[in-house]
Amino acid sequence: MTTFVGIDVGGTSVRVLAETPDGRGELVTAPVAGSYDAFLTQVTGLCAGTARPAGVGVGLPGTSGESGPLFVPALPWLEGRPLREDLEARLDAPVRLGLDGHLTLLAEAAEGAAKGVGSAVLLAVGTGIGGALLIDGRIWRGVHGSAGSWGWLPAGMPDDPVHDSAHGPFEQAASGSSLRDGPALVAAARAGDERARAALDAYAARLGRGVAAVASTIDPEIILIGGGLADAMDVLGPPLQRHVARFASPDGRRVPVRPAALGSRAGVVGALLIARTEEW
């Protein structure tokens, strides 16, 4: 029986999803290991319950070259290691690596909120800001594999932002980490708390500058907000769209901003998709 495996590696957790002709199995989640050798052992163990896979896709929170990760701020012990080769030896299967934001949008285009569109942008807003770009139905990966790194936009920051080699200006201003007590604030805003709504409006103004820049310069059919903020778009969406309209070009104002649909499963679904294709 042909089996494919998707592996989504985050800064704190790793998710594994297997697929056979009979369908997809249960999603398995575990805290990510703390070192390279322990990570290889962990992935091997998580895949032990599946038959020898015909292909394995791995999504990483950073960029990779042909053989391994190059820049992974959340897991620096992965950088420069021959991850693809080592996993292929352990799993006895071909392995493909991808940037997690790219794989998230790939999944949204195949099964989620970007299904049926030719162009889309994903802003994955969590502890950082990453994402991806879909052009003519294909993920544009960029020359170095990092297209969609929206966190490096010079938007929403003072004229002289703090230099941080791992986190760009827009990310410093508008990531989920910049929103203090985010879940509590969102809950209070849903309950009608005006102070919470005002705080979300101020945050939406910072986030809206970057979204407006992307909408104006790329002019996609849709912009998706993914990551941890996707679930807050019921209260964040209206002020965000209003601030995008303030800062965007006339055509940029027409681009709808919507929540991503697949939630935390999107990355591992995208990893599964590249496991079963030869074109990635």
C-alpha positions in Angstrom: 0.0 0.0 0.0 1.4 3.4 -1.0 2.0 5.7 1.9 3.0 9.4 2.0 4.0 11.3 5.1 3.9 15.0 5.9 5.9 16.5 8.7 5.4 20.0 9.9 8.2 21.3 12.2 7.5 24.3 14.3 9.5 26.2 16.9 7.8 24.2 19.7 6.1 21.2 18.1 6.2 18.7 15.3 3.2 17.3 13.5 3.1 14.1 11.4 0.3 13.1 9.1 0.3 9.9 6.9 -1.9 9.2 3.9 -2.7 6.0 2.1 -5.2 5.3 -0.7 -7.7 4.6 2.1 -7.4 8.2 3.4 -5.5 10.2 6.0 -4.6 8.9 9.4 -4.7 10.6 12.7 -2.6 13.8 13.2 0.2 13.1 15.6 1.7 16.0 17.5 4.7 16.1 19.9 7.0 18.8 21.4 9.9 19.3 19.1 13.2 17.8 20.1 16.0 20.0 21.4 18.9 18.9 19.3 19.7 17.6 15.8 20.3 14.0 16.7 17.4 13.9 19.0 15.2 15.3 16.3 16.2 12.6 13.8 15.4 10.0 16.4 12.1 11.7 17.1 11.0 11.8 13.5 12.0 8.2 13.0 9.9 7.2 16.0 6.9 9.2 14.9 7.0 7.6 11.5 7.6 4.1 12.8 3.9 3.2 12.8 3.6 3.7 9.0 4.6 1.4 6.2 7.7 2.4 4.3 6.6 5.7 2.7 6.9 6.5 -1.0 7.6 10.1 -0.2 8.1 12.4 2.8 7.5 16.1 2.9 9.0 18.3 5.7 7.9 21.9 6.4 10.4 24.0 8.3 10.2 27.4 10.0 12.9 28.8 7.8 14.7 28.5 4.5 16.4 25.4 3.1 18.8 24.6 0.3 18.7 21.4 -1.7 20.0 19.3 1.1 19.2 21.0 4.3 18.1 24.0 6.4 20.0 27.3 6.0 18.3 29.8 8.2 16.0 28.6 11.0 16.0 31.1 13.9 13.6 29.1 16.0 15.7 25.9 15.7 19.3 27.1 15.0 20.7 23.6 15.6 19.1 22.6 12.3 21.1 25.1 10.3 23.8 23.7 8.0 22.9 20.1 8.7 22.3 17.6 5.9 18.7 17.0 7.0 17.3 15.6 3.7 20.1 13.1 3.4 19.9 12.0 7.0 16.1 11.6 7.0 16.2 9.7 3.7 18.7 7.3 5.3 16.6 6.9 8.4 13.2 6.6 6.6 14.4 4.8 3.5 12.3 7.2 1.4 12.8 10.3 -0.8 12.4 13.5 1.3 11.5 17.0 0.1 12.0 20.1 2.3 9.9 23.3 2.2 9.3 26.6 4.0 6.3 26.2 6.3 4.6 29.3 5.0 4.9 28.0 1.4 3.4 24.7 2.4 0.6 26.4 4.3 -0.5 28.4 1.2 -0.1 25.3 -0.9 -2.6 23.6 1.3 -5.0 26.5 1.3 -4.9 26.6 -2.5 -5.6 22.9 -2.7 -8.2 22.5 0.0 -8.8 25.8 1.8 -9.6 29.5 1.5 -7.5 30.0 -1.7 -9.0 27.1 -3.6 -9.9 28.1 -7.1 -7.9 31.3 -7.3 -4.9 32.0 -9.4 -3.1 34.5 -7.2 -3.1 34.8 -3.4 -0.9 36.0 -0.6 -0.6 34.4 2.9 0.5 36.4 5.9 1.2 33.9 8.6 1.0 36.0 11.8 2.1 34.3 15.0 5.2 34.8 17.1 6.7 36.1 13.8 5.3 37.1 10.4 6.0 34.8 7.5 3.9 33.7 4.5 3.9 32.9 0.9 2.8 34.1 -2.6 0.8 32.1 -5.1 1.1 33.2 -8.8 -0.8 31.5 -11.6 -1.7 28.7 -9.3 1.9 27.9 -8.2 3.8 28.9 -5.1 6.6 31.4 -5.9 9.5 30.2 -3.8 12.0 32.9 -4.8 15.6 32.5 -5.9 16.8 31.6 -2.3 13.6 29.9 -1.2 12.4 32.7 1.1 9.7 34.5 -1.0 6.9 35.6 1.3 9.1 36.8 4.2 6.7 39.7 4.8 8.2 40.3 8.3 11.0 42.1 6.7 8.8 44.8 5.2 9.8 48.3 6.5 6.2 48.9 7.6 4.7 50.0 10.9 8.0 50.8 12.6 9.7 54.1 13.7 12.2 55.7 11.3 15.1 54.0 13.1 13.9 50.5 14.2 16.1 48.3 16.4 18.3 46.2 14.2 17.6 42.5 14.6 19.3 40.0 12.3 16.6 37.4 12.9 13.4 39.6 13.0 12.4 42.2 10.4 10.8 45.6 11.1 7.3 44.7 10.2 7.6 41.5 12.3 8.8 43.5 15.3 5.8 45.9 15.0 3.0 43.6 14.1 3.6 40.0 15.0 1.3 38.2 17.4 4.1 38.7 20.0 3.6 42.4 19.8 0.0 42.0 20.9 0.1 41.7 24.7 -2.3 39.2 26.3 -3.6 38.5 22.8 -6.1 35.7 23.6 -7.6 37.6 26.6 -7.7 40.8 24.5 -9.6 39.0 21.7 -12.0 37.4 24.2 -12.7 40.8 25.8 -13.3 42.4 22.4 -15.8 39.7 21.5 -17.6 40.5 24.7 -17.9 44.2 23.8 -15.1 45.6 25.9 -14.4 49.0 24.3 -10.8 49.2 25.7 -10.0 45.8 24.2 -11.6 46.9 20.9 -9.4 50.1 20.9 -6.3 48.0 21.6 -7.1 45.7 18.7 -7.8 48.7 16.5 -4.3 50.1 17.3 -2.8 46.7 16.5 -4.8 46.5 13.3 -3.3 49.8 12.2 0.2 48.4 12.6 -0.7 45.2 10.8 -2.7 47.0 8.2 0.3 49.0 6.9 2.1 45.8 5.9 -1.0 44.2 4.5 -1.7 47.4 2.5 1.9 47.3 1.1 1.4 43.8 -0.1 -2.0 44.4 -1.5 -0.8 47.5 -3.4 2.4 46.1 -4.8 1.2 42.5 -5.7 -2.5 43.0 -6.4 -3.5 39.4 -5.6 -7.1 38.1 -5.8 -7.1 37.5 -2.0 -4.9 37.9 1.0 -5.2 35.3 3.8 -4.3 35.9 7.4 -3.0 32.6 8.9 -1.1 31.7 12.0 -2.5 32.3 15.5 -4.5 35.4 14.4 -6.6 33.5 11.9 -9.1 32.6 14.6 -9.4 36.2 15.7 -10.5 37.6 12.3 -14.1 37.9 13.5 -13.1 40.8 15.6 -9.8 41.8 14.0 -11.0 41.6 10.4 -13.2 44.7 10.2 -10.7 47.2 11.7 -7.9 45.5 9.7 -9.8 46.0 6.4 -10.5 49.6 7.4 -6.8 50.3 8.0 -5.8 48.5 4.8 -8.1 50.9 3.0 -6.4 53.8 4.6 -2.9 52.8 3.5 -3.4 50.9 0.3 -3.6 52.0 -3.4 -7.0 52.3 -5.0 -6.7 48.7 -6.4 -5.1 47.5 -3.1 -8.2 48.6 -1.3 -10.3 46.2 -3.4 -8.3 43.1 -2.3 -10.3 41.1 0.2 -8.5 40.1 3.4 -9.8 36.8 4.8 -8.8 34.2 7.5 -7.0 31.1 6.3 -9.4 28.1 6.6 -7.3 25.1 7.6 -5.9 26.3 10.9 -3.0 24.6 12.5 -3.3 21.6 10.1 -2.4 23.6 7.0 1.4 23.2 7.3 1.3 19.4 7.7 -1.3 19.1 4.9 1.1 21.1 2.7 4.0 18.9 3.7 1.9 15.9 2.6 1.2 17.5 -0.7 4.9 17.9 -1.6 5.5 14.4 -0.4 3.4 13.1 -3.3 4.5 15.4 -6.1 7.7 15.4 -8.2 7.4 19.0 -9.2 8.2 20.7 -5.9 
